[in-house]
Amino acid sequence: MTIQDKLAGLRNKYLVRDDESDPGGRIYRDKSTGEVYHSCTRILNATKPEYQKEALERWQQLPGSLETRDIAANRGTETHRHAEFILKLAQRLARKSANKRNCWKVGKDGLYRAPAPITQWAIEKAIQASPKVAWSATGYARGLRNWIYENVTNIHAIEFFGHHPCGAAGACDALIDINGKGPYIADWKTSGKSIHTSNEQQLSGYRDQTGGYSLMLKHLTGIQAVGGAVIVARRSGAPTVELLDQENLMQAQERFLGRCESYFDALQQQLNAGTS
């Protein structure tokens, strides 16, 4: 099986998402083995610094916080769907056009690529064909699609699933080339506030999440991403962009593994306390 075949296999939803049965948060079950994995988001939220957890708890006590959370979740879902539609359609258009011109070529990393101009043409066509976005997500979707059009030069995978022996699983937004380099692990975010790259409180967990997805990709396909990309869409204007080179991505992988270890150690301690 080629690397491209392995990557294509991650589009199959072999993991069943479960948000209900475990009060601690989202889990995934492997359809074939029954193995249970805890979501990346759950692990990262549980291993946040205490001051971040306390700040969240204070916010949750404010009037209207639940409604605000639901609105933010809906706009995030709408924005993600918009990007997913554009990238999936663009990927099909680019592959068809490149095959027709006999320029759909495999690289040294085992991934097939169309020439960047074909990909960017395909993205433009996909944007033109994309359905309207709900009003609440319009600005976020606009900023994200503009970034995609201006920076993405190849599309390898969209919304692919993965797991890792550390016990984590999740769905990564995209594997892409950025300005002729790649592949990058890409994660789309939305924020009602202006997030700056100096704001470590908001970006540190995002970096570690790309590290988790990179571990899963490497484990299941052998592909080592050259970097990570956290793209935070905002209500208006260009997104905030955090690019990690390979060294920083490897550091994020190590931090994620450390957070997994802390998370499952704490979970085991809770179980032991409950049975004693």
C-alpha positions in Angstrom: 0.0 0.0 0.0 1.4 3.4 -1.0 1.6 6.4 1.3 -1.1 8.1 -0.8 -3.4 5.0 -0.3 -2.8 5.1 3.5 -3.6 8.8 3.6 -6.8 8.2 1.6 -7.8 5.5 4.1 -8.0 8.1 6.9 -11.0 9.6 5.2 -13.0 6.6 6.1 -14.8 7.1 9.4 -13.4 4.1 11.2 -13.7 5.9 14.5 -17.2 6.5 15.9 -17.5 9.7 17.8 -19.3 9.5 21.2 -20.2 12.7 23.0 -22.7 11.2 25.4 -21.7 8.0 27.2 -18.7 9.4 29.1 -19.4 12.4 31.4 -15.7 13.4 31.1 -16.0 14.4 27.4 -15.8 13.1 23.9 -14.4 9.6 23.1 -13.9 7.7 19.9 -14.5 4.0 19.4 -12.7 2.0 16.7 -15.4 0.2 14.7 -13.3 -2.9 14.1 -11.5 -3.4 17.3 -13.7 -1.7 19.9 -10.7 0.2 21.2 -11.6 3.5 23.0 -9.6 6.7 22.5 -10.0 10.0 24.2 -10.3 13.1 22.0 -7.4 15.5 21.6 -9.6 18.4 22.7 -10.7 16.6 25.8 -7.1 15.8 26.8 -5.9 19.3 26.1 -8.7 20.9 28.0 -8.1 18.6 31.0 -4.4 19.5 31.1 -4.7 23.3 30.8 -2.9 25.3 33.4 -5.1 25.8 36.5 -5.4 29.5 36.0 -7.0 28.9 32.6 -9.4 26.4 34.1 -10.3 28.9 36.8 -10.9 31.7 34.3 -13.2 29.4 32.3 -15.2 28.5 35.4 -15.6 32.1 36.3 -16.8 32.9 32.7 -19.3 30.0 32.8 -20.9 31.6 35.9 -21.7 34.8 34.0 -25.3 35.4 32.7 -25.6 34.4 29.1 -22.4 32.4 29.0 -24.1 29.2 27.8 -25.9 31.0 25.0 -22.6 32.7 24.0 -20.9 29.3 23.9 -23.6 27.8 21.7 -23.4 30.7 19.3 -19.6 30.4 19.1 -19.9 26.6 18.5 -22.4 27.1 15.7 -20.3 29.7 13.9 -17.3 27.5 14.2 -19.2 24.6 12.7 -20.4 26.8 9.8 -16.9 28.1 9.1 -15.4 24.6 9.2 -18.0 23.3 6.8 -17.4 26.2 4.4 -13.6 25.5 4.3 -14.3 21.8 4.0 -16.6 22.3 1.0 -14.0 24.5 -0.8 -11.1 22.2 -0.2 -12.9 19.0 -1.1 -14.2 20.4 -4.4 -10.9 22.1 -5.2 -9.0 18.9 -4.6 -11.3 17.0 -7.1 -11.0 19.8 -9.7 -7.2 20.0 -9.3 -6.7 16.2 -9.6 -9.0 16.0 -12.7 -7.3 18.9 -14.4 -3.8 17.7 -13.6 -4.5 14.1 -14.8 -5.9 15.5 -18.0 -2.7 17.4 -18.6 -0.5 14.5 -17.4 1.0 16.6 -14.6 -0.4 14.8 -11.5 3.0 13.7 -10.1 4.2 11.9 -7.0 6.9 13.6 -4.9 9.8 12.2 -2.9 7.5 12.2 0.2 5.1 9.8 -1.6 2.3 12.4 -2.0 0.8 13.3 -5.3 0.7 17.0 -6.4 -0.8 19.1 -9.1 1.1 22.2 -10.2 0.3 25.1 -7.8 -1.4 27.3 -10.4 -3.9 24.4 -11.1 -4.6 24.1 -7.4 -5.2 27.8 -7.0 -7.4 27.9 -10.1 -9.4 25.0 -8.5 -9.7 26.8 -5.2 -11.1 29.9 -7.0 -13.6 27.8 -8.8 -14.7 26.0 -5.6 -15.1 29.4 -3.8 -17.4 30.6 -6.6 -19.5 27.4 -6.3 -19.6 27.3 -2.5 -23.1 27.7 -0.8 -23.9 30.8 1.2 -22.8 30.7 4.9 -25.1 31.6 7.8 -25.0 35.3 8.6 -23.3 34.8 12.0 -20.3 33.1 10.3 -20.0 35.2 7.2 -16.9 37.3 8.3 -15.1 34.2 9.7 -15.7 32.2 6.5 -14.6 35.1 4.3 -11.4 35.5 6.1 -10.6 31.8 6.1 -11.4 31.2 2.4 -9.3 34.3 1.4 -6.4 32.8 3.4 -6.9 29.4 1.7 -7.0 31.0 -1.8 -3.9 33.1 -1.2 -1.7 30.5 0.5 -2.7 26.9 -0.2 -0.8 25.4 -3.2 -1.7 21.7 -2.8 -4.5 19.8 -1.0 -3.6 16.3 0.3 -6.4 15.5 2.8 -9.5 17.2 4.3 -11.2 16.2 7.6 -9.2 13.0 8.2 -9.4 10.8 11.2 -6.6 9.4 13.3 -5.5 7.8 16.5 -2.2 7.1 18.3 -1.1 4.5 20.9 -0.9 7.3 23.5 -4.6 6.9 23.8 -5.7 10.0 21.8 -7.8 10.3 18.7 -9.3 13.1 16.6 -10.2 14.6 13.3 -7.7 16.9 11.7 -9.0 19.7 9.4 -6.5 19.4 6.6 -3.1 18.4 5.3 -2.0 21.0 2.8 1.0 22.6 1.1 1.5 26.3 2.0 3.2 28.6 -0.5 4.9 25.6 -2.2 6.0 23.8 1.0 4.5 20.9 2.8 2.7 19.0 3.9 1.5 21.1 6.9 -1.0 19.9 9.5 -3.7 22.6 9.3 -6.2 23.4 12.1 -9.0 26.0 11.6 -10.1 28.0 14.6 -12.6 30.8 15.1 -12.5 33.6 17.7 -14.8 36.5 18.5 -11.7 38.4 19.8 -8.6 39.6 18.2 -6.0 36.9 18.9 -2.4 37.9 18.5 0.5 35.6 18.1 2.0 36.9 21.4 -1.1 35.6 23.3 0.4 32.3 24.7 -2.8 31.5 26.7 -4.8 31.1 23.5 -2.3 29.7 21.2 -0.2 27.2 23.3 -3.0 24.6 23.2 -3.6 25.0 19.5 0.1 24.3 18.8 0.0 21.2 20.9 -3.1 20.0 19.1 -1.2 20.2 15.8 1.4 18.1 17.5 -1.2 15.5 18.4 -2.5 15.3 14.8 1.0 15.1 13.5 1.7 12.0 15.8 -1.4 10.3 14.5 -0.6 11.0 10.8 3.0 9.6 11.3 1.7 6.6 13.2 -0.9 5.6 10.6 0.8 6.6 7.3 4.4 7.2 7.9 4.1 10.9 6.8 6.1 13.4 8.8 4.5 16.8 8.3 7.0 19.6 7.7 5.1 22.0 10.0 1.8 23.0 11.6 -0.5 25.8 10.7 -3.1 27.3 13.2 -5.4 29.6 11.3 -7.7 31.6 13.6 -10.5 33.2 11.7 -12.0 36.4 13.1 -15.3 38.2 12.8 -13.7 40.6 10.4 -10.4 41.0 8.7 -7.6 38.5 8.0 -7.2 35.5 10.2 -4.4 35.3 12.8 -1.9 32.8 11.5 0.6 30.7 13.6 3.0 28.7 11.5 5.2 26.0 13.1 8.3 24.8 11.4 9.2 21.1 11.7 11.4 21.7 14.8 8.5 23.5 16.6 6.1 20.8 15.4 8.3 18.1 16.9 8.4 20.0 20.2 4.6 20.2 20.1 4.4 16.5 19.6 6.5 15.9 22.7 4.4 18.3 24.7 1.2 16.5 23.5 2.6 13.2 24.6 3.5 14.6 28.0 0.0 16.0 28.4 -1.5 12.6 27.4 0.6 10.9 30.1 -0.5 13.4 32.7 -4.1 13.1 31.7 -4.3 9.3 31.8 -2.3 9.2 35.1 -4.9 11.5 36.6 -7.7 9.4 35.2 -6.2 6.3 36.7 -5.9 7.9 40.0 -9.6 8.9 39.9 -10.5 5.3 39.1 -8.4 3.9 41.9 -9.9 6.4 44.4 -13.4 5.4 43.3 -12.8 1.7 43.9 -11.0 2.0 47.2 
